[in-house]
């Protein structure tokens, strides 16, 4: 096969990879695929029993490739393949590539089970196909029986046949398998299936599991451990099919809502770290059980697992004390990718299962951000991409194929509804969308759990059923932006008390003014303090973004990705009116949901993605916003809506923005300046100490 | 340094390796040694703090090497080295090679702490120097402090400096270290010592332990798990010094004296395997504690461990059910070397410590035999070496640099004193040496615990104190051989009843005769049945040896090694008179004691020996005596003393052997033949089912 191809040999083209080559008649299609580096699964090693190596012949003229592909050019189904079909069946047009041979020119389709990026947290699924090259492979072999004349051990003969039939050299063996080898071989009547793990090409492949007979199931989990939510995909490593996706709340919430209060808990309680590690691993295990139940998969068939998470969750999950992350210089215990074992982490999956944890980018930009980078691939784009994950700490990644920079910014909890008078988490009854009439200054809104706007007929009934209980994060952004667009407040965020004369919803609150959004059993109002909290949060995020843009010497971005749950609910238009993100075509602002989880899934299904993200993370330049003298200036400019100095021409082309003030108004801003600074400092302190 | 050496540069010769090279003036001697591949230890990495890199300059004219070596040609002691000497002292003539530089031609001696092959079981120590190249190395480094601008994790920066200062690339990290890295780095004020394990050159080196500051102690254990005795050396991996050696009885004896009864125990008892694994690991741990206490070594400083043992002990120690070893085809679960972790096997040593288990040769020729081969090195000799380890199963290895063959032979327990009327284990009061006067047929003997012969003055007192309780293995061989030499029995092993007239010690016992060796509180006699048991045992061993000689096409061996405890007590002359071993110069028959333990020690101190024994074991041809049709013929000839057909010219030159019988005497042998066969079959059955 390594001799130069004979030009009279049939030409075979594999789709969708497009790889092609000439092979002598009679060559099994699987062998041709292997030789060209086309990934076609096979567990049984060409015995026509596992059915994993299915392909489809595309018939017709492929002028571009100068191929006329025909079913006549593939061998007639023979005995072994026929026996498989009689026993298990085969979809129309499918053939087993281990048995079907090349008899003429062919275009061969390798069917890809489409990976659905099923969003766990109320998100529309995105379709995406991930080319598979998993770190775990199943290999069925038939081992020689013991022979007194050649007294190689049972395990040694197993290794020898795995080398002979599958090319695995220098195999290591997971310790727990050694005592079981003899019984497994005899139970399988010398036919066994070994699960081989090899991640780095430079690492030695390892037998991590062994079953008697043909074992045709191998699954993996991809998990994003977020501060509030843990999300998990269960996927077949043999087909790429997602068997189940689910999420659960992180039980560590009981140790503190935000990350820094959890670090404090560890610092204050001698057994705090142990308790929190136990809690998160317990939740992960409960989720493993859930997705396996939903997917009808035996937990023992889960052989590989990939995890992402923010640095503190990453550390706690791995059993590392996160205290150092709570204070400058925010030193990670480990930033590189971590290779571990499910048994080391107490995971309720196969005892030999491996674990891969993506690298962290910096002390506040974790493996979850790395997962999002892997998913959105800024490093493969010519266009400049901004990725933002808004949370208590916002993670910001900016770049393209030339250069990528990253930072975190202490936005504080305002966007999550904390420190807002009527703020609450997203839950039924929470106000979700807000519009304010520019003329009447009257609001209308929707609540979670109802399709209706508050001025629609029938809304009263829904409101009575669900209650109108507060404003969630997305509504906070919308109401503040709409108050600005309606002229209820100035670009500096000052609610205009003079408007109280026009609409009684503008009410005095000491020496400042508030806006009454709803008056039901509960009065829901937006106070001057609420507006300030939103300004501080958005200014911190924007200042971080602006700093990164400055590092790259750019004045605009081409495309924006909102990662994370929060980004999926906010309207890009309002985020931009608020000046949360820089000016950009609105159509180029996209919510990508749990991109971190998608990145984990990619790394699970294809180990090449692990090398890719490790290399990208090494290249990403980390900016520590707290150390940048320019941060403060950007922050102050970003207190204005949308910004004191930065233009928003693309936004202005689509949204009627109020005219900019010509100069700083007196009084309030002058008074606000020191107050702002101290608030910012408090935010930073809260986030980092 | 990689440029061609300048012929005007000083010439440096390292002893004892004899490696030499030219180096520019000012080159530290340690660097020169490294470049030439001379192993000089260093933990601190050239900071003149660990004191491990000591060398000595040899002064004088070395005409053969054309070097005039002088203390003037080494740099004057400088500041760092001076500070070390002031603090820790340095033996006269010693220098630190990391600090002392080359200033002219030198002959440098790298002092080797002589490894004493301290025999555990009452054996005279053999001196031997083992060149060191251990699998574990200590490396002190000073890690960069965390930097917000370059947020590499603490562990990642540790790995980076281990690569920069010590050349370790692609380091893996033992899982248990990850959560401790940050505290260790801070405790050591960023100076830490890492223990790096690398065994195979193709495997990735791994950080297995980490200490704050300079940690200057690393030990290993070499352990031979025998059926009756477990023996252990504790040795410094940094100097090769043996800190302690000790032994303990194998507690598995309570599950059955011989190996096969232990296999039966496992087969009959559901938890038998678990109980026996627990027992042997518990005994190993007790021995670890003992040698560490004796050597004044913290168990946590034991970082590597090498084990040998017969196949059944090997399996039970590793937690493998040995049932398959109890029946044809005697399949080992694993025959290749096993790499494991102390924590996996529950060993009371450093949690990250590694374990290496030598390969097994065959189902009845274990890792202990491999250790003995490594120790005695038949594969490096031109002369033909026979190695024998006598036990219930005798292991036989025969060969030279051309070819090595191995087999086991079911000798049964006779040599251990079992199935012998007055047999007992070696213990005070047991008869140890025996001589019989050819004229009077009167015996004299010694007992364990006394220096005196039974006809010496004062023996009565010793006998009264110790008792005369039975005959141990070595005495059984001597008394049977002496009875033959004195003419009390024929070459066919028949005790001559006619001699009862000459000496009343020959007494009737039914239709056969016995010889009364001692008449005290206990009557100690050698019966015809005892003689038959010895004949059967020695015939089985000799037949195995003869079979291997036949395989190699040789009619004599050049040198013989008795390994194991038994071999150390028997007199080669009597072993040869008995025909236990083939004819050979008596001076060439040597007891080597616990050669298996010595082999383990070699593999512990130098990982090259691991590769050597793995390669040799692959090459060794295994002969299954039970399957060889010629075994039976050799066995029958070997029933005679010393042998029915094989000549013993070298023995005859030194010992007056009785004249050979011209033909088989009638009666007894004819009757004995079927009885012999059935006995042999029973022995084989006992050993293998």
Interface residues (C-beta under 8 A of the other chain):
Chain A: X145 X146 X147 X148 X149 X150 X151 X152 X153 X154 X155 X156 X159 X170 X172 X173 X175 X178 X179 X181 X182 X183 X202 X203 X204 X318 X319 X320 X321 X324 X328 X329 X330 X331 X332 X333 X334 X335 X336 X338 X339 X340 X341 X344 X360 X361 X362 X363 X622 X624 X626 X627
Chain B: X145 X146 X147 X148 X149 X150 X151 X152 X153 X154 X155 X156 X159 X170 X172 X173 X175 X178 X179 X181 X182 X183 X200 X202 X203 X204 X318 X319 X320 X321 X324 X328 X329 X330 X331 X332 X333 X334 X335 X336 X338 X339 X340 X341 X344 X360 X361 X362 X363 X622 X624 X626 X627
